[in-house]
Amino acid sequence: MVKRNYWLKRLEDAWKRRSVIWLAGVRRVGKTYLCKSLDNVEYFDCELPRTRRLLEDPEEFLEKLGKKRIILDEIHRLKNPSELLKIAADYYPKVKIIATGSSTLGASKKFKDTLTGRKTKVHITPILFHELKDFDGRNLDFRLLHGGLPPFFLEDELIESDYQEWLSSYWAKDVQELFHIESRFSFVKFTELVLAQSGSIFEATRFAPSCEVSRSTINNYLSVLEATYVAYVVRPFSTHKATEIISAPKVYGFDTGFVCHCRGWINLRKEDFGQLWEHIVLNELLGRFNEIVVNYWRDKQGHEIDFILNHRKSSPVAIECKWSSTKFDPKNLKIFRRRYPQGNNFVVATDIDRSFDKRYDGIVVKFVSLKDLIDLIS
């Protein structure tokens, strides 16, 4: 395995702000290995019965630690995990804790307190674009097809059964333990369909017949995928104008490898790269910025902007993702800027080594690499 220095620094920086870190991310994204890569930490696996017995009395446990740095892996397996973390944050701030889980804190009813103001959240994503150089020099094409979970990315061959095994483990260890979902068939079918249709506008009624459940159940399933980081729900940017899409979200699968697997792709065609690149850009935005809100824009005539970054104190930033910069058509951006004149415009593409600007009828568009995009919006 590879030492992921970017994420190690994120954890060390988070500990400087608060003594408790909630490290979240999907199964096999590398949470355990990352934690064990930290210097001077003691590791506790909460899946083990003896660990759970050790933590039954939080005060006694924390009292003995002094100033230690500890990992509480899979903490949701404890009877009352939020109690331990709350006591640690309030009464034992010299004990540095990383608690890991595969969902948001609020997803589990075991967490009676989401520790607002007491913890720092770090969401570890699949391998980021700038991390590729650390993984045996494997290139972007390989990352697109195999995905960004380290165990999958490090395999020389595409082992399709591993993806199906992951989905089974996700159902058994994450979904069944945290949520009251009865039908394995319906939920796993829905998950596979969402991954196969990743990047498209979500309409619950399209999934209900195939999954043999109601529309309201489909919406519940989507909230579970979002809470467990298996799907990213990108909601529309709008000022509620009559001409814009104002409610229907776009849903992206968490990883390009699983998108390819659920689409039945074992080789990538030229036309496949563009949308998968869109997933890479989204993964980079979510991985590099804390609590960033990413939207998309679409009007009722079908004109669309891939991503909009909208901050209350600044104008909306428009981002278009292109595998090749020569494929950029400014038509949609012109229409968007007629309604929202202020804000920066970026085209992020794989064939750009040095950023440059182009002007389209008074609109300035900056063509950038993914690295430069991150630098410019930081």
SEMARLO-329260 format. One record per residue (C-alpha): x, y, z. Coordinates in nm, 2 decimals, always signed. Layout:
# SEMARLO-329260
+--------+--------+--------+
:     px :     py :     pz :
+--------+--------+--------+
:      X :      Y :      Z :
...
+--------+--------+--------+
END
This chain:
# SEMARLO-329260
+--------+--------+--------+
:     px :     py :     pz :
+--------+--------+--------+
:  +0.00 :  +0.00 :  +0.00 :
:  +0.10 :  +0.36 :  -0.05 :
:  +0.13 :  +0.62 :  +0.22 :
:  -0.12 :  +0.89 :  +0.14 :
:  +0.06 :  +1.20 :  +0.26 :
:  -0.21 :  +1.45 :  +0.16 :
:  -0.46 :  +1.28 :  +0.38 :
:  -0.22 :  +1.23 :  +0.67 :
:  -0.16 :  +1.61 :  +0.67 :
:  -0.53 :  +1.67 :  +0.67 :
:  -0.57 :  +1.46 :  +0.98 :
:  -0.28 :  +1.62 :  +1.16 :
:  -0.42 :  +1.97 :  +1.07 :
:  -0.76 :  +1.86 :  +1.19 :
:  -0.62 :  +1.75 :  +1.53 :
:  -0.48 :  +2.10 :  +1.57 :
:  -0.84 :  +2.24 :  +1.56 :
:  -1.02 :  +1.98 :  +1.78 :
:  -0.93 :  +1.67 :  +1.97 :
:  -1.19 :  +1.45 :  +1.80 :
:  -1.19 :  +1.37 :  +1.43 :
:  -1.47 :  +1.19 :  +1.25 :
:  -1.30 :  +1.02 :  +0.95 :
:  -1.57 :  +0.91 :  +0.71 :
:  -1.56 :  +0.74 :  +0.37 :
:  -1.68 :  +0.43 :  +0.19 :
:  -1.57 :  +0.08 :  +0.27 :
:  -1.21 :  +0.00 :  +0.15 :
:  -1.13 :  +0.36 :  +0.07 :
:  -0.83 :  +0.33 :  +0.30 :
:  -0.94 :  +0.47 :  +0.64 :
:  -0.78 :  +0.20 :  +0.85 :
:  -0.45 :  +0.20 :  +0.66 :
:  -0.44 :  +0.58 :  +0.67 :
:  -0.49 :  +0.58 :  +1.05 :
:  -0.23 :  +0.32 :  +1.10 :
:  +0.01 :  +0.53 :  +0.89 :
:  +0.00 :  +0.81 :  +1.15 :
:  +0.29 :  +0.84 :  +1.39 :
:  +0.25 :  +0.74 :  +1.76 :
:  -0.11 :  +0.62 :  +1.75 :
:  -0.28 :  +0.33 :  +1.93 :
:  -0.53 :  +0.14 :  +1.73 :
:  -0.86 :  -0.01 :  +1.86 :
:  -1.08 :  -0.22 :  +1.63 :
:  -1.44 :  -0.17 :  +1.76 :
:  -1.55 :  -0.48 :  +1.56 :
:  -1.37 :  -0.70 :  +1.81 :
:  -1.58 :  -0.80 :  +2.12 :
:  -1.28 :  -0.75 :  +2.35 :
:  -1.25 :  -0.39 :  +2.23 :
:  -1.62 :  -0.32 :  +2.29 :
:  -1.58 :  -0.46 :  +2.64 :
:  -1.28 :  -0.24 :  +2.70 :
:  -1.48 :  +0.07 :  +2.60 :
:  -1.80 :  +0.00 :  +2.81 :
:  -1.69 :  +0.25 :  +3.07 :
:  -1.57 :  +0.56 :  +2.87 :
:  -1.44 :  +0.75 :  +3.17 :
:  -1.23 :  +0.47 :  +3.29 :
:  -1.09 :  +0.41 :  +2.94 :
:  -1.01 :  +0.77 :  +2.87 :
:  -0.86 :  +0.83 :  +3.22 :
:  -0.58 :  +0.58 :  +3.15 :
:  -0.48 :  +0.73 :  +2.82 :
:  -0.32 :  +1.06 :  +2.93 :
:  -0.21 :  +1.24 :  +2.61 :
:  -0.23 :  +0.95 :  +2.37 :
:  -0.34 :  +0.96 :  +2.01 :
:  -0.59 :  +0.68 :  +1.94 :
:  -0.79 :  +0.53 :  +1.66 :
:  -1.14 :  +0.40 :  +1.72 :
:  -1.21 :  +0.21 :  +1.40 :
:  -1.57 :  +0.13 :  +1.30 :
:  -1.69 :  +0.31 :  +1.61 :
:  -2.06 :  +0.26 :  +1.52 :
:  -2.02 :  -0.10 :  +1.65 :
:  -2.02 :  +0.04 :  +2.01 :
:  -2.35 :  +0.06 :  +2.20 :
:  -2.33 :  +0.43 :  +2.25 :
:  -2.05 :  +0.58 :  +2.04 :
:  -2.15 :  +0.94 :  +2.07 :
:  -2.13 :  +0.93 :  +2.45 :
:  -1.77 :  +0.82 :  +2.44 :
:  -1.67 :  +1.09 :  +2.19 :
:  -1.87 :  +1.36 :  +2.37 :
:  -1.70 :  +1.28 :  +2.71 :
:  -1.36 :  +1.28 :  +2.54 :
:  -1.41 :  +1.62 :  +2.37 :
:  -1.55 :  +1.78 :  +2.69 :
:  -1.34 :  +1.63 :  +2.96 :
:  -1.03 :  +1.47 :  +2.81 :
:  -0.92 :  +1.71 :  +2.53 :
:  -0.56 :  +1.60 :  +2.57 :
:  -0.66 :  +1.26 :  +2.43 :
:  -0.65 :  +1.29 :  +2.05 :
:  -0.91 :  +1.06 :  +1.88 :
:  -0.99 :  +0.96 :  +1.53 :
:  -1.32 :  +0.77 :  +1.50 :
:  -1.39 :  +0.61 :  +1.16 :
:  -1.71 :  +0.51 :  +0.99 :
:  -1.87 :  +0.45 :  +0.65 :
:  -2.15 :  +0.70 :  +0.69 :
:  -2.24 :  +1.04 :  +0.82 :
:  -2.27 :  +1.07 :  +1.20 :
:  -2.64 :  +1.13 :  +1.18 :
:  -2.70 :  +0.81 :  +0.97 :
:  -2.69 :  +0.58 :  +1.27 :
:  -2.96 :  +0.59 :  +1.55 :
:  -2.68 :  +0.49 :  +1.78 :
:  -2.54 :  +0.84 :  +1.75 :
:  -2.78 :  +1.02 :  +1.98 :
:  -2.55 :  +1.33 :  +1.94 :
:  -2.38 :  +1.44 :  +1.62 :
:  -2.11 :  +1.62 :  +1.82 :
:  -2.17 :  +1.96 :  +1.66 :
:  -1.89 :  +2.19 :  +1.77 :
:  -1.69 :  +1.90 :  +1.92 :
:  -1.54 :  +1.73 :  +1.62 :
:  -1.38 :  +1.80 :  +1.29 :
:  -1.50 :  +1.59 :  +1.00 :
:  -1.26 :  +1.46 :  +0.73 :
:  -1.42 :  +1.28 :  +0.44 :
:  -1.17 :  +1.07 :  +0.26 :
:  -1.25 :  +1.01 :  -0.11 :
:  -1.12 :  +0.76 :  -0.37 :
:  -0.77 :  +0.84 :  -0.50 :
:  -0.74 :  +1.21 :  -0.59 :
:  -0.60 :  +1.32 :  -0.92 :
:  -0.28 :  +1.46 :  -0.77 :
:  -0.22 :  +1.13 :  -0.58 :
:  -0.18 :  +0.92 :  -0.90 :
:  +0.19 :  +0.98 :  -0.91 :
:  +0.23 :  +0.81 :  -0.58 :
:  +0.07 :  +0.48 :  -0.70 :
:  +0.33 :  +0.32 :  -0.91 :
:  +0.30 :  +0.58 :  -1.18 :
:  -0.04 :  +0.45 :  -1.30 :
:  -0.21 :  +0.68 :  -1.53 :
:  -0.55 :  +0.85 :  -1.55 :
:  -0.70 :  +0.59 :  -1.80 :
:  -0.62 :  +0.31 :  -1.55 :
:  -0.78 :  +0.52 :  -1.27 :
:  -1.10 :  +0.57 :  -1.47 :
:  -1.16 :  +0.20 :  -1.54 :
:  -1.03 :  +0.05 :  -1.21 :
:  -1.16 :  +0.32 :  -0.99 :
:  -1.00 :  +0.49 :  -0.69 :
:  -1.03 :  +0.25 :  -0.40 :
:  -0.66 :  +0.16 :  -0.33 :
:  -0.71 :  -0.22 :  -0.33 :
:  -0.88 :  -0.21 :  -0.67 :
:  -0.64 :  +0.05 :  -0.81 :
:  -0.34 :  -0.16 :  -0.71 :
:  -0.46 :  -0.47 :  -0.89 :
:  -0.29 :  -0.52 :  -1.23 :
:  -0.60 :  -0.69 :  -1.37 :
:  -0.97 :  -0.59 :  -1.36 :
:  -1.13 :  -0.84 :  -1.12 :
:  -1.50 :  -0.79 :  -1.17 :
:  -1.60 :  -1.03 :  -0.88 :
:  -1.42 :  -0.79 :  -0.64 :
:  -1.67 :  -0.51 :  -0.72 :
:  -1.97 :  -0.75 :  -0.67 :
:  -1.81 :  -0.86 :  -0.34 :
:  -1.78 :  -0.50 :  -0.23 :
:  -2.15 :  -0.44 :  -0.30 :
:  -2.24 :  -0.74 :  -0.09 :
:  -2.02 :  -0.63 :  +0.19 :
:  -2.17 :  -0.28 :  +0.17 :
:  -2.52 :  -0.42 :  +0.21 :
:  -2.42 :  -0.65 :  +0.50 :
:  -2.19 :  -0.43 :  +0.70 :
:  -2.31 :  -0.07 :  +0.63 :
:  -2.68 :  -0.08 :  +0.52 :
:  -2.82 :  -0.36 :  +0.74 :
:  -2.64 :  -0.24 :  +1.05 :
:  -2.75 :  +0.13 :  +1.02 :
:  -3.08 :  +0.13 :  +0.84 :
:  -3.41 :  -0.05 :  +0.85 :
:  -3.42 :  -0.18 :  +0.49 :
:  -3.60 :  -0.51 :  +0.43 :
:  -3.53 :  -0.60 :  +0.07 :
:  -3.18 :  -0.68 :  -0.03 :
:  -3.27 :  -0.73 :  -0.39 :
:  -3.45 :  -0.40 :  -0.42 :
:  -3.18 :  -0.19 :  -0.25 :
:  -2.88 :  -0.36 :  -0.43 :
:  -3.06 :  -0.33 :  -0.76 :
:  -3.12 :  +0.04 :  -0.70 :
:  -2.75 :  +0.09 :  -0.61 :
:  -2.64 :  -0.08 :  -0.93 :
:  -2.88 :  +0.13 :  -1.14 :
:  -2.77 :  +0.45 :  -0.98 :
:  -2.41 :  +0.37 :  -1.05 :
:  -2.49 :  +0.26 :  -1.41 :
:  -2.68 :  +0.59 :  -1.47 :
:  -2.43 :  +0.80 :  -1.28 :
:  -2.42 :  +1.17 :  -1.38 :
:  -2.78 :  +1.18 :  -1.50 :
:  -3.08 :  +1.37 :  -1.36 :
:  -3.25 :  +1.16 :  -1.09 :
:  -3.62 :  +1.08 :  -1.12 :
:  -3.75 :  +0.83 :  -0.86 :
:  -4.03 :  +0.71 :  -1.08 :
:  -3.78 :  +0.56 :  -1.33 :
:  -3.63 :  +0.33 :  -1.07 :
:  -3.95 :  +0.21 :  -0.89 :
:  -4.07 :  -0.05 :  -1.14 :
:  -3.72 :  -0.22 :  -1.18 :
:  -3.67 :  -0.23 :  -0.80 :
:  -4.02 :  -0.33 :  -0.73 :
:  -4.08 :  -0.07 :  -0.46 :
:  -4.26 :  +0.26 :  -0.43 :
:  -4.14 :  +0.61 :  -0.53 :
:  -4.11 :  +0.71 :  -0.17 :
:  -3.90 :  +0.40 :  -0.09 :
:  -3.67 :  +0.50 :  -0.38 :
:  -3.62 :  +0.84 :  -0.23 :
:  -3.54 :  +0.68 :  +0.10 :
:  -3.28 :  +0.45 :  -0.07 :
:  -3.12 :  +0.76 :  -0.23 :
:  -3.08 :  +0.92 :  +0.11 :
:  -2.91 :  +0.60 :  +0.23 :
:  -2.66 :  +0.61 :  -0.06 :
:  -2.59 :  +0.98 :  +0.01 :
:  -2.55 :  +0.92 :  +0.39 :
:  -2.30 :  +0.64 :  +0.32 :
:  -2.11 :  +0.83 :  +0.05 :
:  -2.19 :  +0.58 :  -0.22 :
:  -2.37 :  +0.85 :  -0.42 :
:  -2.32 :  +1.23 :  -0.44 :
:  -2.64 :  +1.42 :  -0.49 :
:  -2.57 :  +1.74 :  -0.69 :
:  -2.86 :  +1.97 :  -0.67 :
:  -2.96 :  +2.24 :  -0.92 :
:  -2.84 :  +2.60 :  -0.89 :
:  -3.13 :  +2.83 :  -0.95 :
:  -3.28 :  +3.16 :  -0.84 :
:  -3.62 :  +2.99 :  -0.90 :
:  -3.67 :  +3.14 :  -1.24 :
:  -3.95 :  +2.98 :  -1.44 :
:  -3.71 :  +2.87 :  -1.71 :
:  -3.47 :  +2.67 :  -1.49 :
:  -3.46 :  +2.33 :  -1.33 :
:  -3.51 :  +2.40 :  -0.96 :
:  -3.56 :  +2.06 :  -0.79 :
:  -3.44 :  +1.76 :  -0.98 :
:  -3.09 :  +1.66 :  -0.87 :
:  -2.81 :  +1.49 :  -1.06 :
:  -2.67 :  +1.18 :  -0.89 :
:  -2.31 :  +1.07 :  -0.93 :
:  -2.17 :  +0.73 :  -0.82 :
:  -1.88 :  +0.76 :  -0.57 :
:  -1.62 :  +0.59 :  -0.79 :
:  -1.55 :  +0.56 :  -1.17 :
:  -1.45 :  +0.19 :  -1.12 :
:  -1.80 :  +0.10 :  -0.99 :
:  -1.96 :  +0.31 :  -1.26 :
:  -1.77 :  +0.12 :  -1.52 :
:  -1.85 :  -0.22 :  -1.35 :
:  -2.23 :  -0.15 :  -1.33 :
:  -2.23 :  -0.04 :  -1.70 :
:  -2.06 :  -0.36 :  -1.80 :
:  -1.75 :  -0.19 :  -1.93 :
:  -1.42 :  -0.38 :  -1.93 :
:  -1.26 :  -0.15 :  -2.19 :
:  -1.31 :  +0.22 :  -2.24 :
:  -1.41 :  +0.36 :  -2.57 :
:  -1.32 :  +0.71 :  -2.68 :
:  -1.67 :  +0.84 :  -2.61 :
:  -1.66 :  +0.71 :  -2.25 :
:  -1.38 :  +0.94 :  -2.12 :
:  -1.57 :  +1.27 :  -2.11 :
:  -1.83 :  +1.17 :  -1.85 :
:  -1.58 :  +0.98 :  -1.64 :
:  -1.36 :  +1.28 :  -1.64 :
:  -1.66 :  +1.48 :  -1.49 :
:  -1.66 :  +1.23 :  -1.20 :
:  -1.28 :  +1.28 :  -1.15 :
:  -1.33 :  +1.66 :  -1.13 :
:  -1.62 :  +1.62 :  -0.88 :
:  -1.42 :  +1.38 :  -0.67 :
:  -1.13 :  +1.63 :  -0.66 :
:  -1.36 :  +1.92 :  -0.55 :
:  -1.51 :  +1.71 :  -0.27 :
:  -1.18 :  +1.58 :  -0.16 :
:  -0.99 :  +1.90 :  -0.16 :
:  -1.24 :  +2.14 :  +0.00 :
:  -1.41 :  +2.10 :  +0.34 :
:  -1.79 :  +2.11 :  +0.32 :
:  -1.80 :  +2.25 :  -0.04 :
:  -2.14 :  +2.27 :  -0.20 :
:  -2.13 :  +2.17 :  -0.57 :
:  -2.44 :  +2.24 :  -0.78 :
:  -2.52 :  +2.21 :  -1.15 :
:  -2.73 :  +2.44 :  -1.37 :
:  -2.98 :  +2.34 :  -1.64 :
:  -3.27 :  +2.53 :  -1.80 :
:  -3.59 :  +2.38 :  -1.94 :
:  -3.45 :  +2.40 :  -2.29 :
:  -3.17 :  +2.15 :  -2.20 :
:  -2.88 :  +2.40 :  -2.17 :
:  -2.65 :  +2.28 :  -1.89 :
:  -2.34 :  +2.37 :  -1.70 :
:  -2.16 :  +2.08 :  -1.54 :
:  -2.08 :  +2.23 :  -1.20 :
:  -2.16 :  +2.56 :  -1.02 :
:  -1.98 :  +2.67 :  -0.71 :
:  -2.20 :  +2.91 :  -0.53 :
:  -2.09 :  +3.10 :  -0.22 :
:  -2.32 :  +3.35 :  -0.06 :
:  -2.06 :  +3.62 :  -0.05 :
:  -1.94 :  +3.57 :  -0.41 :
:  -2.07 :  +3.53 :  -0.76 :
:  -2.14 :  +3.17 :  -0.90 :
:  -1.84 :  +3.00 :  -1.05 :
:  -1.91 :  +2.80 :  -1.36 :
:  -1.71 :  +2.48 :  -1.44 :
:  -1.73 :  +2.28 :  -1.76 :
:  -1.54 :  +1.95 :  -1.77 :
:  -1.39 :  +1.84 :  -2.11 :
:  -1.17 :  +1.55 :  -2.19 :
:  -1.03 :  +1.76 :  -2.47 :
:  -1.04 :  +2.14 :  -2.46 :
:  -1.11 :  +2.15 :  -2.83 :
:  -1.46 :  +2.00 :  -2.77 :
:  -1.58 :  +2.30 :  -2.57 :
:  -1.88 :  +2.49 :  -2.71 :
:  -1.95 :  +2.82 :  -2.53 :
:  -2.32 :  +2.82 :  -2.62 :
:  -2.45 :  +2.70 :  -2.28 :
:  -2.21 :  +2.92 :  -2.09 :
:  -2.33 :  +3.23 :  -2.28 :
:  -2.69 :  +3.15 :  -2.19 :
:  -2.60 :  +3.10 :  -1.83 :
:  -2.41 :  +3.43 :  -1.81 :
:  -2.70 :  +3.62 :  -1.97 :
:  -2.89 :  +3.54 :  -1.65 :
:  -2.59 :  +3.55 :  -1.41 :
:  -2.34 :  +3.79 :  -1.56 :
:  -2.09 :  +3.79 :  -1.27 :
:  -1.85 :  +3.51 :  -1.18 :
:  -1.55 :  +3.32 :  -1.31 :
:  -1.57 :  +3.07 :  -1.59 :
:  -1.35 :  +2.76 :  -1.62 :
:  -1.30 :  +2.48 :  -1.87 :
:  -1.10 :  +2.20 :  -1.70 :
:  -0.95 :  +1.96 :  -1.94 :
:  -0.69 :  +1.69 :  -1.96 :
:  -0.49 :  +1.84 :  -2.25 :
:  -0.40 :  +2.17 :  -2.09 :
:  -0.05 :  +2.21 :  -1.95 :
:  -0.06 :  +2.59 :  -1.91 :
:  -0.37 :  +2.79 :  -1.84 :
:  -0.49 :  +3.04 :  -2.10 :
:  -0.79 :  +3.27 :  -2.15 :
:  -1.03 :  +3.30 :  -2.44 :
:  -1.31 :  +3.55 :  -2.49 :
:  -1.65 :  +3.47 :  -2.62 :
:  -1.87 :  +3.77 :  -2.69 :
:  -1.74 :  +3.95 :  -2.39 :
:  -1.73 :  +3.64 :  -2.16 :
:  -1.38 :  +3.55 :  -2.04 :
:  -1.33 :  +3.17 :  -2.01 :
:  -1.01 :  +3.03 :  -1.84 :
:  -0.89 :  +2.70 :  -1.97 :
:  -0.71 :  +2.51 :  -1.70 :
:  -0.57 :  +2.18 :  -1.58 :
:  -0.74 :  +2.02 :  -1.28 :
:  -0.44 :  +2.12 :  -1.06 :
:  -0.47 :  +2.48 :  -1.17 :
:  -0.85 :  +2.48 :  -1.11 :
:  -0.80 :  +2.37 :  -0.75 :
:  -0.53 :  +2.63 :  -0.70 :
:  -0.74 :  +2.91 :  -0.85 :
:  -1.06 :  +2.84 :  -0.65 :
:  -0.88 :  +2.77 :  -0.32 :
+--------+--------+--------+
END
